[in-house]
Each structure stands twice: as C-alpha cells, then as structure tokens.
Amino acid sequence: MSKIKYNRNNFHKHTFCEFIEVEIVTIPNVEWHYKSKSGSGYFFTDEGVYRISNHWGRAANCRWRLISTTSASASSSSKINNSQHRVGFAKWTDFYPNNETENFFYVEVNFETIEVMFQHKNNPKYDGKAVLRNASETAKVIRQIKEILESDTWAKYLGYEDLEALRKDIIQKLITTNLSLQTIKKELY
C-alpha cells in the first residue's frame, strides 16, 4: 500500500492530524491563503499548514486535534475550548488517512492525568500492542474506559484488593485485546 503524500490540495479530505498550537505572533501579518465557510483560515508553507480556528476535533470529514503546549501540563491534548480562535501548525507528513470503516485507530490512556484518547496507527509512537479499531469501535472502548476511570459502580460485584490495580488491568485488556468489557469482568468473578 503506497503512502499518500499530503499537500495543500488534499490535506482536508478524510484525514486525521494533530496540530501543534503556536502563538499567532509566530506568523505576524499573515494573509491567509484560504478561508473556509465556517471561518477557519489556512496558511500554506512548503513544510505544512497553519490553521486558525475556533473549532477543533471533528472538522467535516476530518479529525483534527489541537495539542496545546502552553497549558500547565507541558503537552496537553485535553478538550480545546472551541469559543476562542487558536492557531495550530502541522507538517504535511503529520496527516494520515481517516474514514469510519477501516481499523485506523488505537486507544491510549494517561493514568496520571486520567485522559483517554485515540491515536492513528501511522503515528510513529504506535508500538503495535494496542488493538486497531474503526471509529465507532474505538469510541465505544473510550466510553467504557472513561466509565472505569471515573466511577467505581462497575466494580460493585467484583472481588478485589486494589481498585486502582484492577482499573489498570481491565483497561489494559480493553486496549490490547478484542475481549468485551463483559467478558473481561466475567473472568474476574
């Protein structure tokens, strides 16, 4: 399978990308090359694209995440406040194919910040251990993991000594196997 080379003509068609937030002063007096109907602006360089927008996440048929480097946690990928315009930059090599049916995505969890997110299999950090899923299966696993992280009602009838260890064990199984949450919990009864 040949790798798609993204550029100013195709980066906006069914892609996944993580833009790194930059200060607007990085590109002073810029004349945006393109303005979308929704008000986002795009400035193209040979290396990549700057995007100014007040909406990140799902953009038409794309999934574009803004990674903030200005927050308290040096590299936060938390939900971005979509009421403010923020500027992000992405290299052309940071764009990956995206659709609803192919198994492009895997789930990762930061247990320290209690953040759950999906990543693309073409991400250079992918180690091959997490199961690849399509968009809807990935969303389902993320919902289950969030429930495990944010409550303890799911553990009511399970025998355990250390709830945090149990959480991590179940979440690891959800990430690295195709076992359902129900099957994983049955194994623990």
C-alpha positions in Angstrom: 0.0 0.0 0.0 1.6 3.3 -1.1 1.6 6.1 1.4 -0.4 9.2 0.4 1.6 12.4 0.2 -0.5 15.2 1.6 -0.3 18.8 0.5 -2.4 21.9 0.2 -4.7 20.3 -2.3 -5.7 17.1 -0.4 -4.9 17.5 3.3 -8.6 18.4 4.0 -10.0 15.2 2.5 -10.6 12.4 5.1 -7.6 12.9 7.3 -6.5 12.6 10.9 -3.9 15.1 12.2 -2.6 16.5 15.4 -1.7 20.2 15.0 0.7 21.7 17.5 -0.6 25.0 18.9 1.5 28.1 18.1 1.2 31.7 19.1 -0.3 33.9 16.5 2.8 36.1 16.7 4.7 33.2 15.2 3.1 34.3 11.9 2.5 38.0 12.2 0.6 39.9 9.5 -0.2 36.7 7.7 -2.6 36.8 4.8 -4.5 33.6 5.0 -4.4 31.6 1.7 -7.9 30.1 2.3 -10.9 30.9 4.5 -13.5 28.2 5.0 -17.2 28.7 5.2 -17.0 28.0 8.9 -14.4 30.8 9.4 -11.2 28.8 9.7 -8.1 30.2 8.0 -5.3 28.3 6.3 -1.8 29.4 5.5 0.3 27.0 3.5 4.1 26.5 3.6 6.3 24.0 1.8 6.6 22.2 5.1 3.0 22.2 6.2 -0.1 24.2 7.1 -1.1 26.7 9.7 -4.8 26.7 10.7 -6.6 29.3 12.7 -10.0 28.2 14.0 -12.4 28.2 16.9 -13.3 24.5 16.3 -11.1 21.6 16.6 -11.8 17.9 16.8 -14.1 16.9 14.0 -13.9 19.2 11.0 -16.1 18.0 8.1 -14.8 14.5 7.2 -11.5 15.0 9.2 -10.4 14.5 12.8 -8.0 17.3 13.7 -6.8 17.6 17.2 -5.0 20.7 18.6 -2.2 19.9 21.0 -1.6 22.8 23.4 1.9 23.4 24.6 1.0 26.4 26.6 -1.1 24.7 29.2 0.1 23.8 32.7 0.8 20.2 31.6 3.6 20.9 29.1 1.8 19.0 26.3 -1.9 18.8 26.9 -4.3 17.2 24.5 -7.3 17.9 26.6 -10.5 19.2 25.1 -9.9 22.6 23.5 -12.2 25.5 24.3 -13.9 25.9 21.0 -15.1 29.5 21.6 -11.6 31.0 21.1 -9.6 31.1 17.9 -6.4 29.1 18.3 -3.6 28.6 15.8 -2.1 25.2 15.1 0.7 24.0 12.7 1.0 20.6 11.2 3.6 19.2 8.8 2.3 17.6 5.6 3.8 14.3 7.0 1.6 14.6 10.1 -1.6 13.9 8.1 -2.9 10.4 8.0 -5.9 8.8 6.1 -9.2 8.7 8.0 -12.5 7.0 7.5 -15.3 5.4 9.5 -14.8 1.8 8.5 -11.1 0.9 8.4 -9.2 -0.1 11.5 -7.0 3.0 11.7 -7.3 3.9 15.4 -6.0 2.7 18.8 -6.7 3.9 22.3 -4.1 5.2 24.7 -4.6 6.2 28.4 -2.6 8.6 30.6 -3.4 7.3 34.1 -1.8 10.3 35.7 -4.0 12.9 34.0 -6.9 10.5 33.6 -7.1 11.2 29.9 -8.3 8.8 27.3 -7.7 9.4 23.6 -7.5 7.7 20.3 -4.5 7.8 18.0 -3.8 6.8 14.4 -1.9 3.7 13.6 0.5 5.7 11.4 1.6 7.7 14.5 5.3 7.0 14.9 4.7 6.2 18.6 2.4 3.3 17.8 4.1 0.2 19.2 1.8 -2.4 17.7 0.5 -3.6 21.1 -2.9 -1.9 21.1 -5.7 -3.3 19.0 -6.6 -1.3 15.9 -10.3 -0.5 15.5 -12.6 1.5 13.3 -14.0 4.8 14.5 -17.2 3.5 16.2 -15.5 0.6 17.9 -12.8 3.0 19.2 -15.4 5.4 20.5 -17.2 2.5 22.3 -13.9 1.4 24.0 -13.2 5.0 25.0 -16.6 5.3 26.7 -16.0 2.1 28.6 -12.6 3.2 29.7 -13.9 6.6 30.9 -16.6 4.8 32.9 -13.9 2.6 34.6 -11.7 5.6 35.3 -14.4 8.0 36.5 -16.6 5.8 38.7 -16.5 2.6 40.8 -20.0 1.3 40.4 -18.8 -1.2 37.7 -16.7 -2.9 40.4 -19.6 -3.4 42.8 -19.7 -7.2 42.5 -16.1 -7.9 41.8 -13.7 -9.2 44.4 -10.6 -7.1 44.5 -8.0 -5.8 47.0 -6.7 -2.8 45.0 -9.2 -0.9 42.9 -6.5 1.1 41.0 -4.7 -2.0 40.0 -8.0 -3.6 38.9 -8.8 -0.5 36.8 -5.4 -0.6 35.1 -5.7 -4.3 34.4 -9.1 -4.0 32.9 -8.2 -1.0 30.8 -5.0 -2.7 29.5 -7.1 -5.7 28.4 -9.6 -3.4 26.7 -6.8 -1.7 24.8 -4.7 -4.7 23.9 -7.4 -7.4 23.2 -10.7 -7.7 21.4 -12.4 -9.0 24.6 -15.6 -7.3 25.5 -15.8 -5.5 28.9 -18.4 -8.0 29.9 -16.1 -10.9 29.1 -13.2 -9.3 31.0 -15.4 -8.7 34.1 -16.7 -12.4 33.9 -13.1 -13.6 34.1 -12.8 -11.6 37.4 -15.9 -13.1 39.2 
